């Protein structure tokens, strides 16, 4: 086998691989001999078909199979021989033989990308942000109120509806006198002020009482998800069936039992909730710290990324989003590559950086950190030990956990190399970053 590098273009390589035709002929002959022992043709006893007949009938097919095997084996041998680190699948093109060359060798070109050579930049002088956060009593009290909201009941009242009340109603919507799909409902509950309906709908029900019949007009927003309704004025005929006021449960022993606390009452409930909040907070803080480290690593290290890896990552991101949309098969919208390209490139680049740090510094997943990570994940289950045992018995799950631990170890390593700036952040800001951005 002869390997020649034909071209170099950034991360792209094109190599020419020549395999002696004698090797191919020998492989073809060997396969035909094996086939001769098994083939069954009319007029011949099993295993007695003449080679000439076997060759005529199956020679072309066998040669194509052998060439496929030769290409696969020789390509991988060439990568090993020339010490290439390929990224993604190659493009294979047979080389047409020039009669003047009078060569009997089989030749083809393989075009592929290689992984970049990464020279890790020093983090000296770089600053990473470390988040300091704790669960305060106010956070715990707010969580208790959230749990009360989850357990609230609605009691009918004999008075006009006010903001925050629930109105149970029948309604029929129409545009230009014609009902539209999805515009009608029976005994539909609506909390006034919740923003569940299009703007203006809920405001016009303030003051309505049981038995009232109301006609209201509203305009669908220009960016409404149902494009056939966007920007149009609609009329709704409404019959109010009931007006209800919410009642929150008292925080007592009975309330605690609703959440599985059989002993210790409210104090035990608060302790259990705080423990869960602290566990979730720890994970969220680690993610924020890791995000800060990854941002610095990307800022300090610039290198080309194989397009083939970005394309593969785009495919994964598209699949994830399509699954999250839960659209029926064939009904999902066409999602272009440009929607995912930036995120995909960032993910691939970070993956290469983290892998290089792990390789260069010979990091191994710390067994103690692996166990503590699994135990933390298992803590919210009824039988934590059963979950722990399951993880340790499942190699795929263990590899995922070890990957998470290694990423955390990379974060710890980076914080040792760079300057660390601590910032104190509230529980709500850590746990609901998107909401805080919107509020800002």
Buried (B, 14 or more C-beta within 10 A) or exposed (E): BEBEEEEEEEBBBBBBBBBBBEBBBEBBBEBBEEBBEEBEEEEEEEEEBEEEBBBEBBBEEBBEBBBEEBBEEBBEBBBEEEEBEBBBEBEBEEBEBEEEEEBEBBBBBBBBBBBBEBEBBEBEEBEBBBBEBEBEEEBBEEBBEEBBEEEEEBEEBEEBBEEEBBBBBBBBBBBEEEEBEEBBEEEBBBBBEEEEBBEEBBEBBBEBBBEBEBEBEBBBEEEBEEEEBEEBEBBBBBBBBBBBBEEBBEBEBEBBEEEEBEEEBBEBBBEBBBEBBEBBBEEBBBBBBBBBBBBBBEEBBEBEBBBBBBBBBBEEBBEEEBEEEEEEEEEBEEBEEEBBBEEBBBBBBBEBBBBBBBEEEEBEBBEEBBBEBBBBBBEEEEEBEEBBEEBBEEEEEBEEBBEBBBBBBBBBBBBEBBEBEEEEBBBBBBBBBEEBEEEE
